[in-house]
Amino acid sequence: MRFVALTYALAVPFYVVGAVSDWQIVPGLPIAALMFVGPTMAALLLVGTGARRALLARALDDVRPRAWLAPVLLLMPAILAISYAWQRAHDHAPALVAVAPWLPPVLFGAFFVAALGEEIGWTGYATERSRANVGAGLFLGVACAGIHVIPFAQAHRDVEWIVWQCLFTIAFRVILVMLFSRAGRSVLAVSLCHAAYNTAWLLLPVGGSSYDPRSVFAITAVVAVALGFARPQQ
C-alpha cells in the first residue's frame, strides 16, 4: 500500500533525530513521537488537490449515533483502569497520586491534536478506503505497530515491553476500525478514543511508568474480539 510506504518514509527523519539525541517530549515519549504528522502528510500527498480540504475536514466530522461518544471517550481509560487495579491487587504498581486539575484537560488537548495528525491518515484515508472490518484493522494495526518500534526502542523500552506494546497496538487498531464503522465513519470519534488512551496512560502513576502492556493488551484484545463479532447498528 502506497500510503503505508509513504508514512514509513516520512517517519525516517524523526527516527534520525531520535537516534542522534536523547530528547524526550515527556518521560517515556521520545522526540521521534513527533512523527505523528506523517500519516496525514502522506494522505494529503496521495489525494488530489481538490480532495485535500475535504480530507482535512474529516477531523471534525460528526459522531453518529451520539450514544457512541461515551464508549469512544471512556473505553480506553476503563481498560487502563482495570489493568492498573489488577496490578495494585498483586502489588505490582505504586499507589495513585493526586494530579493538578488542569493536567488532564491539557494532556487531552495536546494528545487530541497528535491523534488527528495520525487519524486523518490512518482512518480518514486508509480505513475509509478499506472495508473497515477486522481484517483491515489487523493489517493497519501491524503497520501502526511496525512504525512505532524504533520510537519504543528510543524510549529505552526492553524487547519484552516492545513486543507486548506492539500486540496491543494491533488490537487497539482493530478497536479503532470497529469504532469508525459503528460511529458514523467518524474520524473525530477515532481521534477522541486515541487521545483518551494516550491521556490515560500518562496519568497512571508515576508519569505512566506503571503502565503494563501485557495486561492492557489482554483486555484490549478481548474488547476487540467482542467488537469484531458484534453486529453493527442498522
C-alpha positions as CSV (number, residue, x, y, z in Angstrom):
1,M,0.0,0.0,0.0
2,R,1.5,3.3,-1.1
3,F,0.1,5.1,2.0
4,V,1.9,2.8,4.4
5,A,5.1,3.0,2.5
6,L,5.0,6.8,2.3
7,T,4.1,7.1,6.0
8,Y,7.1,5.0,6.9
9,A,9.4,7.1,4.6
10,L,8.1,10.3,6.3
11,A,9.0,8.8,9.7
12,V,12.7,8.4,8.9
13,P,13.8,12.0,9.6
14,F,12.2,11.7,13.1
15,Y,14.0,8.4,13.7
16,V,17.2,10.1,12.8
17,V,16.7,13.0,15.2
18,G,15.8,10.5,17.9
19,A,18.9,8.5,17.2
20,V,21.3,11.4,17.5
21,S,19.6,12.9,20.5
22,D,18.1,11.6,23.7
23,W,15.4,14.2,23.9
24,Q,12.0,13.2,25.2
25,I,8.8,15.2,25.0
26,V,7.8,13.8,28.3
27,P,9.3,10.8,30.1
28,G,8.6,7.7,28.0
29,L,7.7,9.7,24.9
30,P,10.8,10.2,22.7
31,I,11.2,13.1,20.2
32,A,10.5,10.6,17.4
33,A,6.9,10.6,18.5
34,L,6.6,13.8,16.6
35,M,6.2,11.6,13.5
36,F,2.5,11.8,14.3
37,V,2.3,14.3,11.4
38,G,3.4,11.6,8.9
39,P,0.1,9.8,8.3
40,T,-1.8,13.0,7.5
41,M,1.1,14.3,5.3
42,A,1.1,11.0,3.4
43,A,-2.6,11.1,2.9
44,L,-2.5,14.7,1.6
45,L,0.2,13.9,-0.8
46,L,-1.8,10.9,-2.2
47,V,-5.1,12.6,-2.7
48,G,-5.9,15.0,-5.5
49,T,-5.5,18.8,-4.8
50,G,-9.3,19.3,-4.7
51,A,-9.8,16.5,-2.2
52,R,-7.3,17.8,0.4
53,R,-9.7,20.2,2.0
54,A,-12.4,17.6,2.3
55,L,-9.9,15.2,3.9
56,L,-8.8,17.7,6.5
57,A,-12.5,18.5,7.2
58,R,-12.9,14.9,8.4
59,A,-11.1,15.9,11.6
60,L,-14.3,17.5,12.9
61,D,-16.9,15.2,11.3
62,D,-20.0,14.1,13.2
63,V,-20.2,11.1,15.6
64,R,-23.4,9.2,14.9
65,P,-25.2,7.8,16.7
66,R,-24.3,10.2,19.6
67,A,-24.6,7.3,22.0
68,W,-21.1,6.2,20.8
69,L,-19.5,9.3,22.4
70,A,-19.4,7.7,25.8
71,P,-17.6,4.5,24.8
72,V,-15.3,6.5,22.5
73,L,-14.1,8.6,25.4
74,L,-14.3,6.1,28.2
75,L,-13.4,2.7,26.7
76,M,-9.6,3.0,26.8
77,P,-9.4,4.8,30.2
78,A,-11.6,2.0,31.6
79,I,-9.2,-0.7,30.1
80,L,-6.2,1.0,31.7
81,A,-8.0,1.4,35.0
82,I,-8.8,-2.4,35.0
83,S,-5.2,-3.1,34.2
84,Y,-3.9,-0.8,37.0
85,A,-6.4,-2.3,39.5
86,W,-5.1,-5.8,38.7
87,Q,-1.5,-4.7,39.2
88,R,-2.4,-3.0,42.5
89,A,-4.1,-6.2,43.7
90,H,-0.8,-8.0,43.0
91,D,1.4,-5.3,44.4
92,H,2.9,-4.6,41.0
93,A,2.1,-0.9,40.9
94,P,2.5,2.2,43.1
95,A,-0.5,3.9,44.7
96,L,-2.4,6.6,42.9
97,V,-1.2,10.2,43.4
98,A,-3.1,13.4,43.1
99,V,-2.6,15.4,39.9
100,A,-3.2,19.1,39.3
101,P,-6.8,19.5,38.0
102,W,-5.6,21.4,34.9
103,L,-3.3,18.5,33.8
104,P,-5.9,16.0,32.3
105,P,-7.6,18.6,30.0
106,V,-4.2,20.0,28.9
107,L,-2.9,16.5,28.2
108,F,-6.1,15.5,26.4
109,G,-5.9,18.7,24.2
110,A,-2.3,18.0,23.2
111,F,-2.9,14.3,22.5
112,F,-6.1,15.1,20.6
113,V,-4.0,17.3,18.2
114,A,-1.5,14.5,17.9
115,A,-4.3,11.9,17.3
116,L,-5.7,14.0,14.5
117,G,-2.3,14.0,12.9
118,E,-2.4,10.3,12.8
119,E,-6.0,9.5,12.3
120,I,-6.7,11.8,9.3
121,G,-4.2,9.5,7.6
122,W,-4.8,6.1,9.2
123,T,-8.5,6.5,9.4
124,G,-9.7,9.2,7.1
125,Y,-7.6,8.0,4.3
126,A,-6.6,4.3,4.8
127,T,-9.5,2.9,6.7
128,E,-12.0,4.8,4.6
129,R,-10.6,3.1,1.5
130,S,-10.9,-0.4,3.2
131,R,-13.9,-2.4,4.2
132,A,-13.4,-1.1,7.8
133,N,-13.6,-4.7,9.1
134,V,-11.4,-6.8,11.4
135,G,-9.1,-7.7,8.5
136,A,-8.5,-4.1,7.8
137,G,-7.9,-3.5,11.5
138,L,-5.3,-6.2,11.7
139,F,-3.5,-5.0,8.5
140,L,-3.4,-1.4,9.6
141,G,-2.6,-2.5,13.2
142,V,0.6,-4.3,12.0
143,A,1.6,-1.3,10.0
144,C,1.0,1.0,13.1
145,A,2.9,-1.3,15.4
146,G,5.9,-1.5,13.0
147,I,6.3,2.2,12.6
148,H,6.4,2.6,16.4
149,V,9.1,0.0,17.1
150,I,12.0,2.4,16.7
151,P,10.5,5.1,18.9
152,F,9.8,2.5,21.5
153,A,13.4,1.5,21.4
154,Q,14.5,5.1,21.6
155,A,12.4,5.5,24.7
156,H,14.7,2.8,26.2
157,R,12.0,0.1,26.4
158,D,13.1,-3.5,26.6
159,V,12.3,-6.1,24.0
160,E,9.5,-7.8,26.0
161,W,7.8,-4.4,26.6
162,I,8.0,-3.6,22.9
163,V,6.6,-6.9,21.8
164,W,3.6,-6.6,24.2
165,Q,3.0,-3.0,23.2
166,C,3.1,-3.9,19.5
167,L,0.5,-6.6,20.1
168,F,-1.6,-4.0,22.0
169,T,-1.2,-1.6,19.1
170,I,-2.7,-4.2,16.7
171,A,-5.6,-4.9,19.0
172,F,-6.2,-1.2,19.5
173,R,-6.3,-0.5,15.8
174,V,-8.9,-3.2,15.4
175,I,-11.0,-1.4,18.0
176,L,-10.5,2.0,16.3
177,V,-11.6,0.5,12.9
178,M,-14.6,-1.0,14.6
179,L,-15.5,2.3,16.2
180,F,-15.1,4.0,12.9
181,S,-17.6,1.7,11.2
182,R,-20.1,2.0,14.1
183,A,-19.9,5.7,14.9
184,G,-20.9,7.0,11.5
185,R,-17.5,6.6,9.9
186,S,-16.3,9.4,12.1
187,V,-12.6,10.3,12.1
188,L,-13.4,12.6,15.1
189,A,-14.6,9.5,17.1
190,V,-11.4,7.6,16.4
191,S,-9.3,10.6,17.3
192,L,-11.1,11.1,20.6
193,C,-10.6,7.5,21.5
194,H,-6.9,7.6,20.6
195,A,-6.4,10.8,22.6
196,A,-8.3,9.3,25.6
197,Y,-5.9,6.3,25.6
198,N,-2.7,8.5,25.5
199,T,-4.0,10.8,28.2
200,A,-5.0,7.8,30.5
201,W,-1.6,6.1,30.2
202,L,0.3,9.2,31.1
203,L,-1.9,9.9,34.1
204,L,-1.0,6.4,35.5
205,P,1.4,6.6,38.4
206,V,4.1,7.7,38.2
207,G,4.0,9.6,35.0
208,G,2.8,6.5,33.2
209,S,5.6,4.3,34.5
210,S,3.1,1.8,36.0
211,Y,1.6,1.1,32.5
212,D,1.7,-2.6,31.8
213,P,1.4,-3.5,28.1
214,R,0.8,-7.2,28.8
215,S,-2.4,-6.8,30.8
216,V,-3.6,-3.8,28.7
217,F,-3.1,-6.0,25.6
218,A,-5.1,-8.9,27.1
219,I,-8.1,-6.7,28.0
220,T,-7.9,-4.8,24.7
221,A,-7.8,-8.0,22.7
222,V,-11.0,-9.3,24.4
223,V,-12.8,-6.0,23.6
224,A,-11.5,-6.1,20.0
225,V,-12.9,-9.6,19.5
226,A,-16.2,-8.6,21.1
227,L,-16.5,-5.6,18.8
228,G,-15.4,-7.6,15.8
229,F,-18.2,-10.1,16.3
230,A,-20.9,-7.6,17.4
231,R,-23.4,-6.7,14.7
232,P,-23.2,-3.0,13.6
233,Q,-26.2,-0.9,14.1
234,Q,-28.5,-0.5,11.1
